[in-house]
Amino acid sequence: MLKKFSFPLIIALFATAILPAQQSPSPFQYVRFHACRQQDGIYTESEYTHFDKVKWKLDAGGKIFSSPAVLDGTVYAGSEDHYLYAADLKTGKLRWKFKTGGAVHSSPSVFNHTVYIGSFDGYYYAVDAGTGKEKWRVKTGGEKWMGGIGYFGMKPVDQYLEDPWDFFLSSVVPDPDDQGRTIYFGSSDGNLYAVNAEDGTIRWKFRTDGPIHTTPAVMHQTVYVGSWDANFYAIDSKTGQLKWKVRTGDKPGMTGIQSSAVVDGDNVYFGARDAHVYCLSAATGEVVWTYDAEGSWILSSPTIKDHVLYVGTSDSYLLLAIDAQTGREKFRFKTHGYVYSSPSLAGNTAYFGDFTGALFALDLSSEGKCWDEFALESRKKNAALVLKDDHMDFMLAASGKDVSVYANTVEVMNKFYALGPVVSSAYIYEGVLYVGSADGFLYAIELTGGKCD
């Protein structure tokens, strides 16, 4: 006997059958820093394991620390030349660029036909994704590089000195529970902002005691964010009220949080300048475990897959694989320099860059024993002039100069910038890796399959 169905039910069943899988779990389509809602850096590509060749590159006119976002045939990225760029995904041809009043170190978030971006001019912007026209802007209390008077004890001790390793501004994150009507971002003024995505009206802001340059993670009706004040915060997404906070280490030169968090299951994970990776209970802030990175800052944001956490280190030049449940190291892979790029995972491959202008495709199933490497042109050109045995050596690059003098430290960093450091994190889409470099180019690099040698 046939069952009778109401017309509305038939329509509902038909709609369910034809909805594309990518619409779940979020009711709206969006892209942002580190790929997705959980901010876990996981991409759906699976059959690619090696680098092939540069498909195209776009001259962005300034260093790119911003991580690109891809949506609807367009790739978006910010540049230190004050512009947000929109380029054709296939050809790299410029579609439009939007000028701000300062360097754009924030990574773009794209949804509802709008690109959201922050600038060192002290504004966060909403820009029409199709035309590049401004929709609105909201003023913060001002954006700046972290620093201080005689920062790190460097000379001159009576002047404000910027931190040479403070590369990022916070990026916008939409609230998936209200279909992106609310967005969140941090600011150098110490506030976490909740803003109406349609018109830029500030709904609430939460004050910390240091700049917030990390990108918030939103889950469980909670906004998770770290601050340069060395505290990690859990804030109610609706009210802006503090749920809990956890203090990280605060020794001179080893303080502050630049790593953005990832929420996985019941836990939240992030790294800190105190040379530790933290796993906290997302509900209570209780410390589940910490990992000691042996004196090396963690600026990279973690990626988690199959209960394994992957994250980069600074002075030890490592990509670490850590058991996400126990905090025990599974393996380590050494690169040529600082790893500030957050790893992007596709299938069993992790893609990331280092500060020497090298990109890596690491076979995770080999526990760091099998990889492919791709050198940017700036690295090929300048590596022999800057590196020692193909690795960074800060004191060698200083040529015997006193690095406690701030100008000498900046000079060393500028030598390394000639390599085209990859601080940006990669976006992977349809067999192409999109990434920015401090050499001023946005790259589209074709990927290919094959077995590791």
BELNORDA-V573170 format. One record per run of one state. SS is the DSSP state (h for helix, s for strand, l for the rest). FROM is the first residue (numbers start at 1). TO is the last residue. If there is no record, write none. Layout:
BEGIN
ss from to
SS FROM TO
SS FROM TO
END
This chain:
BEGIN
ss from to
l 1 6
h 7 18
l 19 20
h 21 23
l 24 29
s 30 31
l 32 41
s 42 43
l 44 49
s 50 59
l 60 68
s 69 71
l 72 73
s 74 78
l 79 82
s 83 88
l 89 93
s 94 99
l 100 108
s 109 111
l 112 113
s 114 118
l 119 122
s 123 128
l 129 133
s 134 139
l 140 146
s 147 149
l 150 150
h 151 153
l 154 154
s 155 155
l 156 159
s 160 162
l 163 172
s 173 174
l 175 175
h 176 178
l 179 181
s 182 186
l 187 190
s 191 196
l 197 201
s 202 207
l 208 216
s 217 219
l 220 221
s 222 226
l 227 230
s 231 236
l 237 241
s 242 247
l 248 249
s 250 251
l 252 253
s 254 255
l 256 261
s 262 264
l 265 266
s 267 272
l 273 275
s 276 281
l 282 286
s 287 292
l 293 302
s 303 305
l 306 307
s 308 312
l 313 317
s 318 323
l 324 328
s 329 334
l 335 343
s 344 346
l 347 348
s 349 353
l 354 357
s 358 363
h 364 366
l 367 370
s 371 375
l 376 376
h 377 386
l 387 387
s 388 388
l 389 390
s 391 391
l 392 393
h 394 397
l 398 404
s 405 405
h 406 417
l 418 426
s 427 429
l 430 431
s 432 436
l 437 440
s 441 448
l 449 453
END
